[in-house]
Every structure is written in C-alpha cells, then in structure tokens.
C-alpha cells in the first residue's frame, strides 16, 4: 500500500500576481494535510470520501454542508488528475503497465478558504501515482501537472503558487517572469530556510465560508486589456515579494510586517472584499500583528512578536469565529 501526503499552504507576499507573471512567497502549513492511499486492485476505483457522499442527516445538514464544502467533492479532481497524468505519460513516451488500483483520499484542510485544499489532494494523488508506476517527474513539472488538472481538465481559474509550494515544501520564493513562463512553462523557484521565518500565524474562518471565487471579480480581463491600475498593481505585488525575500534573508521583521500589510491594502483597491474578510484583517491588526490574505479570502497570515500578542490575537479572533494556528512549515 502506498501512502502519500500534501499540505495546506499560505501565500505570504505577492499574491495574486502569480497568475500575471509576478513574484510570490509562500509557506507550507503542515497543520492540515491531504492523505492518499493507493493499492493494487482488480478494477480501477476511486473511493469516495465523506464530502462525495450524497447522504445527510437532514435538510439543514445538507444546507450547511453544501455552503461549507461547496457542490463538489474530491472524486472529480482525482479523476481529472488521472486523465492529465495519462496524457503526460503519453506525451513523454512513457508506457504504463496494465496495473489497476484503488485510490482513497481524505483531507483535513479547511475548505473553500484559499488554503490549497483541492491542489493538495491532487498533489498527494500525483505522488502516489509516481510511486506506483516508478516514474520520476521534476518538481516544477509536478506543479504544472497539478495546475493543468484544475485549469485544463476542470476549467478552474488558478495560478501556480499553491502547486509550487505544495510540490517543494517549506518556504519558497517564486519568480514567474513572462520570459521564463513562455520559454519553458515554469518560473524560478528558490527555497528559503524556514528557520528564517518564525513567529508566523495563520487564521481561518470556522463558520460558513464565502468562497474564494467571489473575490476574483474581473481583474484578469482588465489586466489583459492593459488597464494601468491593474498592471501597476501586479508589478507592485511582485516587488513586495522581491523585497520580502530580502527582508527574510536579513531578518528584517519590521520591513516584513510593513510589506504584509501593504500587500492586503493594495488588494482592497482592485477587488471587492466581503465584510467578513475585512473584519478578520481589522481585528487582527488591532492586536498589533500584520495581516494579509493567505489566499483569496477566508484565511489570513501574518507575523506576531510575542506570546502575549499571539494569545491576544487568539482571543480577539475567536470572538468572530476565527481560529488561529502557528504553522508547522517544515
């Protein structure tokens, strides 16, 4: 039996410029994980997890489960990965032996909060397939395959940031320069020492999520049209990540706090942000910590400077239905 894992993630700086030839810094959040089991069987089977089963205790249970988890479970994304994986093997001239298997998955990653739950399931499943068929795929190509599973097969709008950090782990600075992306299909990815990034928190809603898809608006179309406000914002976000890399390497936490806050503040100028997400940021900052979206809404990330400050943050955010964890990065 093959057992593989992939973990949640938080975007620290540069988000959402990863889909716009920008730069980002992300970190792994190993407090939450997707787990895949894969073993030989007579037929190929994807076993449903709880989120895939159309069985509920009541109409209210159906309602709250759907609002929290959305309308889809993980079977469709695993199935999409299998299609993309087979296409990749054929493109590379890799002949797969006729060996069926059963694949099971489960996930503890909070759903619909922009913490990379779907991509973690795909990443863990890809790792299991690579082991099962004894295939080595370079890390940047693994990230691409996970992204293509969602964009090409499922039509989901997404960028590479989540998939890169889940492939590499730890803390990664990513440069998605247009020349690199168009020439070879992936950027430059630099792993940073996780020990240089301490006293980090991640906070996430424990009540019904608004869903990250609400916050993407029409920014991509405006960027494609060359709207100066959007183009300049993407360049600014990329510069935040570049400056953040230097701040991490030199342990300049004052500068890092400033960049984290500025990253979110710029977002408010382009995106429609819901009241619940604005409240998370406001309450966190009132405790003296920095705060930025960890993804596209529903979870935030930042730095704190003392245990007293962290406890104050926990108490304040608990009052609005938000939990706080200190991420295990490595």
C-alpha positions, -999 to 999 in steps of 0.1 A, spaced: 0 0 0 13 35 -9 5 64 14 13 99 4 6 134 18 4 170 7 -3 200 29 -21 233 32 -3 265 23 -4 302 29 7 329 5 27 354 24 36 381 -2 30 388 -39 -4 371 -41 -23 374 -65 5 382 -90 15 346 -97 -11 343 -125 2 376 -140 39 369 -145 46 382 -110 65 370 -79 53 355 -47 65 340 -14 45 311 1 49 287 31 36 253 38 11 248 66 16 212 78 -11 215 105 -35 204 78 -30 177 51 -45 157 23 -38 119 25 -40 94 -3 -38 56 -1 -32 37 -33 -31 -1 -36 -34 -28 -64 -69 -40 -72 -88 -59 -99 -105 -28 -112 -96 9 -111 -116 25 -84 -117 60 -68 -133 56 -34 -155 85 -22 -147 104 9 -174 119 31 -176 150 10 -185 129 -20 -214 111 -4 -249 125 -10 -261 114 24 -271 139 51 -287 139 85 -314 164 75 -322 193 51 -304 217 74 -273 194 74 -274 193 36 -276 231 35 -248 238 59 -226 211 44 -231 225 9 -225 261 20 -192 250 37 -179 224 13 -194 236 -20 -212 213 -45 -182 191 -54 -161 166 -35 -128 152 -45 -136 124 -69 -138 147 -99 -104 162 -92 -88 128 -87 -104 116 -119 -92 148 -137 -56 141 -124 -57 105 -138 -67 119 -172 -39 145 -171 -14 120 -158 -21 96 -186 -18 124 -212 15 134 -197 29 99 -199 18 95 -235 33 129 -244 66 118 -228 66 84 -244 62 66 -210 44 33 -214 24 24 -183 19 -12 -173 -16 -26 -171 -19 -25 -133 -52 -13 -118 -55 2 -84 -79 16 -58 -73 52 -46 -87 66 -14 -83 101 -2 -91 122 29 -83 158 38 -82 179 70 -76 212 51 -103 237 58 -124 240 27 -131 270 4 -107 293 24 -79 296 -2 -55 273 17 -49 249 -13 -73 221 -3 -80 209 -38 -45 212 -51 -32 193 -20 -55 163 -29 -42 164 -64 -5 167 -53 -8 138 -29 -25 117 -56 2 125 -81 29 115 -56 11 81 -51 8 76 -89 45 83 -94 54 57 -67 30 32 -81 44 34 -116 80 42 -106 80 74 -125 101 104 -116 87 138 -126 107 170 -118 92 192 -91 84 222 -114 66 198 -138 47 182 -109 34 217 -100 24 223 -137 5 190 -139 -14 198 -107 -23 232 -121 -33 218 -155 -55 192 -138 -76 221 -125 -73 246 -154 -72 223 -184 -94 195 -172 -118 212 -148 -119 248 -162 -110 263 -128 -91 296 -128 -59 293 -108 -22 302 -107 10 282 -100 17 295 -65 -2 269 -45 10 240 -66 47 251 -64 48 254 -26 30 221 -22 55 204 -45 86 219 -30 75 224 7 90 248 33 92 284 22 96 293 -15 102 325 -33 88 322 -68 95 343 -99 70 338 -127 87 361 -152 70 361 -186 101 352 -205 106 321 -183 69 311 -184 67 314 -222 100 297 -229 99 267 -206 65 268 -189 76 274 -153 94 301 -133 124 302 -110 117 287 -76 140 294 -46 136 275 -14 143 297 17 154 285 51 122 281 71 142 289 103 145 325 90 107 329 91 95 325 127 65 338 147 41 333 119 4 328 124 -24 316 101 -61 323 110 -91 309 93 -129 311 95 -146 282 112 -181 293 101 -196 292 67 -172 304 40 -180 330 14 -159 311 -11 -127 323 -28 -143 325 -62 -162 356 -51 -131 377 -49 -116 373 -83 -140 397 -100 -130 408 -135 -93 416 -127 -79 392 -153 -99 408 -181 -88 442 -170 -52 431 -169 -55 416 -204 -68 450 -217 -37 466 -202 -56 487 -176 -29 508 -159 -42 504 -124 -43 466 -127 -9 463 -145 8 485 -119 -8 466 -90 6 433 -103 40 448 -107 38 463 -71 28 429 -57 57 413 -74 80 439 -59 66 432 -24 76 396 -28 111 406 -40 116 429 -11 101 403 13 127 378 2 155 402 11 137 410 44 135 373 53 172 367 44 183 397 66 157 390 93 142 425 89 109 418 106 99 455 107 101 456 69 83 423 66 54 435 87 50 466 65 51 446 33 25 420 45 1 448 55 7 467 22 0 435 2 -35 434 15 -41 471 14 -34 472 -23 -58 443 -28 -87 465 -15 -81 489 -44 -88 462 -70 -110 436 -55 -144 435 -39 -137 421 -5 -165 409 18 -173 424 52 -163 391 70 -128 392 55 -123 428 62 -133 422 98 -107 395 101 -80 418 90 -92 447 111 -94 426 143 -60 410 137 -43 443 132 -59 458 162 -39 432 182 -7 447 167 1 419 142 5 422 105 -23 406 83 -27 397 47 -49 372 28 -34 337 29 -51 331 -4 -82 347 -18 -103 351 13 -114 332 44 -79 329 58 -52 354 68 -15 352 75 9 375 93 36 379 119 34 383 157 62 393 180 54 378 214 34 350 230 12 377 248 4 392 214 -4 358 200 -28 350 229 -45 383 225 -49 375 188 -64 342 195 -89 357 220 -99 385 197 -104 363 166 -122 336 185 -149 362 192 -157 364 154 -155 327 147 -119 326 135 -93 301 147 -55 307 149 -27 283 143 11 286 143 20 269 110 44 239 110 64 249 80 90 221 78 
